[in-house]
């Protein structure tokens, strides 16, 4: 039976550690998505308080911004999962 050298064992741990660090760094973008959603809905409240007649238009723009922001957050999550399990 061939014994594994310590370098081979530590190399395996290094790959696992690198995957975990990379997945964690890839999901940092989800923080930005959370902040973005808060800013979007905060600006909706501000816009509605200044001009209530434009409610329909502001709400449409808000939903569009929300969808794009959440898509970026989900993309970050998917990239992190691909790094971790791929």
Helices and strands as residue ranges (DSSP letters): H 6-26, H 29-50, G 52-54, H 55-85
